[in-house]
Amino acid sequence: MSSSTQPLAWTGERMIPFVSDYATQATHWQRYLYFRSWYEDAVVVDAASGEGYGTDYSSIYSSKSYGADVSAEAVDHANKAYPRADFTVEDCCNFDYSKADVVTSFETIEHLPDPEKFLEALKACKGKIIISTPNRKLYDPNAKLGDKPTNPYHTIEWTAEEFAELIQRHFPDRQVRFLSQSTTLPGRLYEGLDTNAWFTIAVIGDGELPQWPKLGFSMPTVNNAQMGIECISAFVTYYPGEVEFAVVLNNTDAPNKKLWSDFAAQAPHFLTLVENSENKGYGQGANQGLDYLQKKGGFDAYGVTNDDVYASLGCLSELANAYNNLKSLDQNPGLLGVVSNKVAGKQQVEIGQFTDLPSLMRKANDFLHLNKSRATPWNQIRGLCFIMAPECLTAIGGFDPVFGLGNFEDDDYCVRAKLAGFTNWVVDGAFLYHEGSKTFATLDIDYEANIARNMHVFNNKWQLENHFEFLEITKAPKGVSLHVPLNATYTPTHAIVISGENVDLRNQATDSEFAYWVYTVVREKGESARDQVLKALAA
């Protein structure tokens, strides 16, 4: 909702974004998000549109979205908060659906005094009709069909079988399919009529059901549990497909480890913890998570993400949609990256001022409306957050551990993906909020020194004079492999601590850092050290 528009009061029934309880928000979002592809360039009618958030979501993609609701208060609010859609005060049983390509009706029919009249009105829509309702078997297991529901807002409730019979009886000449909504949060939708599902969704009309790739994400983290948990919660809530996370705890302290353990205990279906007694850095940490996910298998795409980010409503669905489309176009996608408020290069975008989550989501939705279903080929995809094809992960493996705690390992990864024959893309509407450099600040590491050091490592590896020449690399130097095993490690030949990091003087330190180290040794040991340096250089 707009930050300038006051939210409607939550009665416990109508879904209000960022106000309702989590279960209500998650299950409602999952239903609207699942049918994203059906809204594209369509006329969409949201029957009993309530607060208006779902109508607004469809309006990002549709040619026009209309919301109809009997509540004048709700309609007045929705017209102010969501100007992209049109809302009218009207009984959904009397609305003219004849011009609609898609009708959505989520958690409506059980509220109506005459559900059959509503279904008759819907027959005017010759396109697709989507209707959801709660399963009485779970909500009120001792009740029978026709009993007054325990929920005071409902007039009637059905079991999955009873609801299926009702829909098929009213649409005998139309294709009718059923989806079910999981009892496990966030409430994924899956095909088939499950008698033990939380909600039942009837899909009336032709057209292939949306297909969402199963994603496996690796997230390295140190001591940022609170934001990391919020990050994963947003990803999971705002993605209508299956998604799992392998969170790699890099020398995480006891309080943060406790937060992660408690969260994992609540979400074993989408979260696994991998623990390290030392901080192995972003690259090696990400590799460990990817290694776990790859061995587990069953994923359509893999990804990595920072722990100090927050996904907008359309972030992951845009990535997944672009991934599906690029594969169907035989573009051989490798890495697909997000756009963000705080990231270097082409991926940095400006979506306008926001002060809280509601205003962030509002701005991100507006930005998505302008950039929906677009992807731009680009050779530099930042490690902030991206997904990749399993074939790409198999071909190039993981990040090169020579880059230590982080920086430039993502540029190295992009070069290897490109040289292995894959295409890299920026997904223009996939906005991800980024806090920025959270881990480096927590560890009190000199970020600028790290940047200079790892640029030196990168340029040496790829034999470059200037870092940005890497965009034009067409062939790997002799001895540089495009594949780095996910279990690869880096053993320094002569490690010292510089600016808060363990640095290998031979392969990681910049020339100035190496020279300063020589200076400190000479200053400490005097003329004998000078003689050793002179003899070594002469040799």
C-alpha positions in Angstrom: 0.0 0.0 0.0 1.1 3.6 -0.4 2.8 5.0 2.6 0.5 8.0 2.4 -2.6 5.9 2.6 -3.8 4.6 5.9 -4.4 0.8 6.0 -7.8 -0.6 6.5 -8.6 -2.0 9.9 -7.9 -5.7 10.2 -10.9 -7.7 11.4 -9.1 -11.0 11.3 -10.7 -12.0 8.0 -9.8 -9.5 5.2 -6.1 -9.7 4.2 -4.3 -6.4 4.8 -0.6 -6.4 3.7 1.9 -5.9 6.5 -1.0 -5.8 9.0 -2.6 -9.3 8.9 -1.0 -12.3 10.5 1.8 -14.1 8.5 -0.3 -17.1 7.6 -3.1 -15.0 6.1 -0.6 -12.9 4.1 1.5 -15.8 2.9 -1.4 -17.9 1.7 -3.1 -15.0 -0.1 0.1 -13.9 -1.8 0.8 -17.4 -3.0 -2.5 -17.6 -4.8 -2.1 -14.3 -6.6 1.6 -14.8 -7.4 1.1 -18.3 -8.8 -1.0 -17.1 -11.8 1.4 -14.3 -12.8 1.8 -15.4 -16.4 -2.0 -15.5 -16.9 -2.3 -11.8 -16.2 0.0 -10.7 -19.0 -1.8 -8.4 -21.4 -5.1 -9.7 -20.2 -8.2 -8.0 -18.8 -8.4 -9.2 -15.3 -11.3 -8.9 -12.9 -10.8 -9.5 -9.2 -14.1 -10.5 -7.7 -14.4 -9.3 -4.1 -11.2 -7.4 -4.3 -11.1 -6.3 -0.6 -8.2 -4.1 0.3 -7.0 -4.2 -3.4 -3.5 -5.6 -3.1 -4.2 -8.6 -5.4 -5.9 -6.5 -8.1 -2.9 -4.1 -7.9 -0.5 -7.1 -8.4 -2.3 -8.3 -11.5 -2.3 -4.7 -12.9 1.5 -4.8 -13.1 1.1 -7.2 -16.0 -2.4 -6.9 -17.3 -3.8 -4.6 -20.0 -6.3 -3.6 -17.4 -7.3 -4.8 -13.9 -10.7 -4.2 -12.3 -11.7 -4.9 -8.7 -15.3 -5.3 -7.5 -16.3 -5.3 -3.8 -19.5 -4.6 -1.8 -17.6 -2.6 0.7 -17.5 1.1 -0.1 -14.8 1.6 2.5 -12.6 -1.0 0.8 -13.2 0.4 -2.7 -12.4 4.0 -1.6 -9.2 2.8 0.1 -8.2 0.7 -3.0 -8.7 3.5 -5.5 -6.5 5.8 -3.4 -3.8 3.2 -2.7 -3.7 1.5 -6.1 -4.3 4.0 -8.9 -3.1 1.6 -11.6 -6.4 -0.5 -11.2 -10.0 0.5 -11.3 -12.2 -0.4 -8.3 -16.0 -0.3 -8.1 -18.6 -0.9 -5.4 -20.6 -3.8 -6.7 -21.9 -7.2 -5.6 -19.7 -9.8 -7.3 -22.9 -11.9 -8.0 -24.2 -9.0 -10.3 -20.9 -8.0 -12.0 -20.6 -8.3 -15.8 -17.7 -10.7 -16.4 -18.2 -11.0 -20.2 -15.2 -8.8 -21.1 -12.8 -10.5 -18.7 -9.9 -12.7 -19.9 -9.2 -13.8 -16.4 -11.3 -13.7 -13.2 -9.7 -14.2 -9.8 -11.9 -15.0 -6.8 -9.9 -15.9 -3.8 -11.7 -16.6 -0.5 -15.0 -15.2 -1.7 -17.5 -17.9 -2.4 -17.8 -19.1 1.2 -18.9 -15.6 2.2 -21.8 -15.3 -0.2 -25.5 -15.8 0.7 -26.0 -17.4 -2.7 -22.8 -19.1 -4.0 -24.7 -20.6 -7.0 -25.8 -17.2 -8.2 -22.1 -16.2 -8.2 -21.1 -19.2 -10.2 -23.8 -18.5 -12.8 -22.6 -14.9 -13.1 -19.1 -16.2 -13.7 -20.2 -18.1 -16.8 -20.2 -14.9 -18.7 -16.4 -15.0 -18.6 -15.2 -17.1 -21.6 -11.6 -17.0 -20.5 -10.0 -18.4 -17.3 -11.7 -18.4 -13.9 -9.9 -19.1 -10.7 -11.8 -19.7 -7.4 -10.4 -20.7 -4.1 -12.1 -21.7 -0.8 -11.0 -23.2 2.5 -11.4 -27.0 3.1 -14.1 -27.6 5.7 -12.4 -30.9 6.6 -9.6 -28.9 8.2 -11.4 -25.7 9.3 -14.5 -27.3 10.9 -14.0 -31.1 10.8 -17.1 -31.9 12.8 -19.5 -29.9 10.6 -21.6 -31.2 7.7 -22.4 -29.5 4.4 -25.0 -26.8 5.1 -24.1 -26.4 8.8 -23.5 -22.8 9.9 -19.7 -22.4 9.8 -17.8 -21.6 13.0 -16.2 -18.7 11.2 -18.8 -15.9 11.6 -17.9 -14.3 8.2 -18.7 -17.5 6.3 -22.1 -18.7 5.1 -21.1 -22.1 3.9 -18.0 -24.3 3.7 -17.2 -27.3 1.5 -14.8 -30.2 1.7 -12.5 -30.5 -1.3 -14.7 -33.2 -2.9 -17.9 -31.2 -2.3 -16.4 -28.1 -3.8 -15.2 -30.0 -6.8 -18.6 -31.4 -7.4 -20.2 -27.9 -7.1 -17.8 -26.4 -9.7 -18.1 -29.3 -12.2 -21.9 -29.2 -11.9 -21.9 -25.5 -12.9 -19.3 -25.8 -15.7 -20.0 -29.1 -17.4 -18.9 -27.9 -20.8 -15.6 -26.2 -19.7 -12.2 -27.7 -18.8 -12.0 -27.8 -15.0 -8.8 -28.5 -13.1 -8.1 -28.4 -9.4 -5.1 -27.1 -7.4 -4.5 -27.6 -3.7 -2.8 -25.3 -1.2 -0.4 -26.8 1.3 -0.9 -26.7 5.1 2.8 -26.0 5.5 3.6 -22.3 5.2 3.9 -20.3 3.1 1.1 -22.5 1.5 2.4 -23.6 -1.9 -0.1 -24.4 -4.6 0.2 -27.8 -6.3 -1.7 -29.7 -8.9 -4.5 -32.1 -8.0 -7.5 -32.4 -5.7 -6.0 -33.1 -2.2 -8.8 -34.0 0.3 -6.4 -32.9 3.1 -5.3 -29.6 1.6 -5.7 -26.3 3.4 -7.5 -24.6 0.5 -8.9 -25.9 -2.8 -8.5 -23.9 -6.0 -10.8 -24.5 -9.0 -9.3 -23.5 -12.4 -11.9 -23.2 -15.1 -10.9 -22.7 -18.7 -8.2 -23.7 -21.2 -4.5 -23.0 -21.0 -1.4 -24.6 -19.5 -1.0 -24.1 -15.8 1.9 -21.9 -14.8 5.2 -23.8 -14.1 7.6 -22.5 -11.5 11.1 -23.8 -11.4 12.3 -25.3 -8.1 15.1 -23.1 -6.8 18.0 -23.9 -4.5 19.8 -21.0 -2.9 23.1 -20.9 -1.0 23.5 -18.1 1.6 26.8 -17.6 3.4 26.5 -15.5 6.6 28.6 -14.6 9.7 26.7 -12.8 12.4 23.6 -11.3 10.7 20.9 -13.8 11.7 18.1 -11.3 12.1 18.3 -9.8 8.7 19.2 -13.1 7.1 16.1 -14.7 8.5 14.0 -11.8 7.2 15.7 -12.1 3.8 14.8 -15.8 3.5 11.2 -15.2 4.8 10.6 -12.6 2.0 12.1 -14.9 -0.7 9.9 -17.8 0.4 6.7 -15.8 0.9 7.0 -14.0 -2.4 7.8 -16.9 -4.6 5.0 -19.2 -5.8 7.4 -22.1 -6.6 9.4 -24.4 -4.4 12.6 -22.8 -3.0 15.1 -24.1 -0.5 18.1 -22.5 1.3 21.4 -23.9 2.4 22.6 -21.3 5.0 26.4 -21.5 5.6 27.3 -20.3 9.1 30.9 -18.9 8.8 32.2 -18.8 12.3 28.9 -17.6 13.6 28.7 -16.7 17.3 26.4 -18.4 19.8 23.5 -15.9 19.9 23.2 -15.7 16.1 23.6 -19.5 15.8 20.7 -19.9 18.2 18.5 -17.6 16.1 19.3 -19.7 13.0 18.7 -23.0 14.8 15.3 -21.9 16.0 14.3 -20.7 12.5 15.5 -23.9 10.9 13.5 -26.0 13.4 10.4 -24.1 12.2 11.2 -24.5 8.5 12.9 -27.8 7.9 11.1 -28.0 4.5 13.1 -25.1 3.1 16.1 -24.5 5.3 19.3 -26.4 6.0 22.2 -25.1 8.1 25.9 -25.8 7.3 28.3 -24.8 10.1 32.0 -23.7 9.8 34.2 -23.1 12.8 36.1 -20.4 10.8 35.0 -17.7 8.4 35.7 -19.2 5.0 34.5 -16.1 3.2 31.7 -15.5 0.7 33.0 -17.6 -2.1 33.9 -20.8 -0.2 30.8 -20.4 1.9 28.6 -20.1 -1.2 30.4 -23.2 -2.6 29.6 -25.3 0.4 25.9 -24.4 0.2 25.8 -25.1 -3.6 27.6 -28.4 -3.0 25.0 -29.5 -0.5 22.1 -28.5 -2.8 23.7 -30.1 -5.9 24.2 -33.4 -4.1 20.6 -33.3 -2.8 19.4 -32.7 -6.4 16.0 -32.1 -7.8 16.4 -28.3 -8.5 15.6 -26.6 -11.7 18.0 -23.7 -11.0 20.5 -22.8 -8.3 21.3 -19.4 -6.8 23.4 -17.5 -4.3 22.4 -14.5 -2.3 23.8 -12.1 0.3 22.3 -12.1 3.8 21.6 -8.4 4.0 18.9 -8.1 1.4 15.1 -8.0 1.2 13.1 -9.3 -1.9 10.4 -7.2 -3.4 7.1 -8.9 -4.4 8.2 -9.6 -7.9 11.9 -10.3 -7.4 12.2 -14.1 -7.6 9.2 -14.6 -9.9 10.8 -12.2 -12.4 14.1 -14.1 -12.2 12.2 -17.4 -12.6 10.0 -16.1 -15.5 13.1 -14.8 -17.3 14.9 -18.1 -16.8 12.0 -20.1 -18.2 11.7 -17.8 -21.2 15.4 -17.7 -22.0 15.6 -21.5 -21.9 12.6 -21.8 -24.2 14.3 -19.4 -26.6 17.5 -21.6 -26.6 19.5 -18.7 -25.1 21.5 -21.1 -22.9 21.2 -18.9 -19.8 24.0 -19.0 -17.3 23.7 -16.4 -14.6 20.6 -14.2 -14.2 21.0 -11.3 -11.8 18.7 -8.9 -9.9 18.7 -5.1 -9.9 19.1 -3.2 -6.6 19.5 0.1 -4.8 23.0 -0.7 -3.7 25.1 -2.6 -6.2 27.8 -1.5 -8.6 27.4 -1.3 -12.4 24.4 -1.8 -14.6 22.4 -3.6 -11.9 22.1 -0.4 -9.8 18.7 1.3 -10.2 16.7 4.1 -8.6 13.1 3.3 -7.7 12.3 6.4 -5.7 12.2 7.2 -2.0 10.8 4.7 0.5 10.9 4.7 4.3 9.4 1.4 5.3 8.4 -2.0 3.8 5.0 -0.9 2.5 6.5 2.0 0.6 9.4 -0.1 -0.6 6.9 -2.6 -2.0 4.9 0.1 -3.6 7.9 1.7 -5.3 9.2 -1.7 -6.4 5.9 -2.7 -7.9 5.7 0.6 -9.9 9.3 -0.1 -11.1 8.3 -3.6 -12.0 5.4 -2.4 -14.0 7.8 -0.4 -16.2 10.3 -3.2 -16.5 8.2 -6.4 -16.4 9.3 -9.4 -18.4 12.5 -7.9 -19.6 16.1 -9.1 -19.4 19.2 -7.5 -20.8 22.3 -9.6 -21.8 25.3 -8.4 -19.7 28.6 -10.0 -18.9 29.0 -8.7 -15.4 26.5 -10.2 -12.9 27.2 -9.3 -9.3 27.2 -11.9 -6.6 24.6 -10.0 -4.6 21.9 -12.4 -5.8 21.6 -14.5 -9.0 20.2 -17.8 -10.2 21.9 -20.1 -12.7 21.2 -23.2 -14.8 22.3 -26.6 -13.4 24.3 -27.1 -16.5 26.2 -23.9 -15.8 27.0 -25.0 -12.2 28.1 -28.4 -13.5 30.4 -26.8 -16.1 32.1 -24.2 -14.1 31.7 -25.3 -10.5 32.0 -22.8 -7.7 33.7 -19.5 -6.8 37.5 -19.5 -6.9 38.7 -19.5 -3.2 41.8 -17.4 -4.0 39.6 -14.3 -3.5 39.3 -14.9 0.2 36.5 -13.3 2.1 35.0 -11.8 -1.0 35.0 -9.3 -3.9 35.8 -10.0 -7.6 35.0 -13.7 -7.2 31.7 -12.9 -9.0 33.5 -11.2 -11.9 35.7 -14.3 -12.2 32.6 -16.5 -12.1 30.9 -14.5 -14.9 34.0 -14.7 -17.1 34.1 -18.5 -16.7 30.4 -18.8 -17.4 30.7 -16.8 -20.6 33.8 -18.7 -21.8 32.0 -22.0 -21.1 29.3 -21.0 -23.6 26.6 -19.6 -21.3 24.8 -16.2 -21.6 24.5 -13.9 -18.6 21.6 -11.5 -18.0 20.3 -8.7 -15.8 16.6 -9.2 -15.1 15.4 -5.6 -15.3 12.3 -5.7 -13.0 13.7 -8.0 -10.3 14.3 -5.5 -7.6 16.1 -6.5 -4.4 16.7 -4.1 -1.5 20.4 -4.3 -0.3 21.6 -3.0 3.0 25.2 -3.1 1.8 28.6 -4.3 3.1 27.0 -5.6 6.3 29.5 -8.4 6.9 32.6 -6.4 6.1 31.5 -3.7 8.6 30.7 -6.3 11.3 34.2 -7.8 10.9 35.9 -4.4 11.0 37.6 -5.1 7.7 39.0 -2.4 5.5 36.7 -2.7 2.5 38.7 -0.5 0.1 41.9 -2.4 0.9 40.1 -5.6 0.1 38.8 -4.3 -3.2 42.3 -3.2 -4.2 43.8 -6.5 -3.2 41.3 -8.7 -5.0 41.4 -6.6 -8.1 45.1 -7.3 -8.1 44.4 -11.0 -7.8 41.8 -10.9 -10.6 44.0 -9.0 -13.0 46.9 -11.4 -12.4 44.7 -14.5 -12.9 43.3 -13.2 -16.2 46.5 -11.4 -17.3 44.9 -8.0 -17.6 46.3 -4.5 -17.3 42.9 -2.9 -16.6 40.1 -4.7 -14.7 37.3 -3.8 -17.1 39.1 -5.5 -20.0 37.6 -8.6 -18.6 34.4 -7.8 -20.4 36.2 -8.5 -23.7 37.9 -11.8 -22.7 37.4 -14.5 -25.3 39.9 -17.1 -24.1 41.3 -18.2 -20.8 45.0 -17.8 -20.2 47.1 -20.9 -20.2 46.8 -22.7 -17.0 43.4 -21.1 -16.0 40.6 -23.7 -15.7 37.0 -22.7 -16.3 36.0 -25.3 -13.7 36.6 -24.8 -9.9 35.5 -27.7 -7.8 32.9 -26.8 -5.2 35.1 -28.3 -2.5 38.2 -26.4 -3.6 40.3 -24.7 -1.0 43.1 -22.2 -1.0 46.3 -22.7 1.0 48.4 -19.5 1.4 52.2 -19.9 1.0 53.0 -17.0 3.3 50.0 -15.6 5.2 49.9 -12.4 7.3 47.1 -10.2 8.7 46.5 -7.1 6.7 43.6 -4.7 7.4 41.8 -7.4 9.4 42.2 -10.2 6.8 44.5 -13.1 6.4 46.4 -12.3 3.2 48.8 -14.5 1.2 51.8 -12.3 0.4 52.7 -14.4 -2.7 49.3 -14.5 -4.5 46.9 -12.0 -2.8 48.8 -8.9 -1.5 49.0 -5.9 -3.8 52.4 -4.6 -4.7 52.1 -1.8 -2.2 51.1 -4.2 0.6 54.0 -6.5 -0.3 56.4 -3.6 -0.4 55.2 -2.4 3.0 55.7 -5.8 4.4 59.3 -5.8 3.1 59.8 -2.4 4.7 58.6 -3.6 8.1 60.9 -6.7 7.9 63.9 -4.5 6.9 63.1 -2.0 9.6 63.0 -4.8 12.2 66.0 -6.7 11.1 68.3 -4.0 9.8 71.2 -4.3 7.3 71.1 -8.1 7.3 67.6 -8.0 5.9 68.7 -5.5 3.2 71.5 -7.8 2.2 69.0 -10.7 1.9 66.7 -8.6 -0.3 69.5 -7.3 -2.5 70.9 -10.9 -3.0 67.4 -12.2 -3.8 66.7 -9.5 -6.3 70.1 -10.0 -7.9 69.5 -13.7 -8.3 
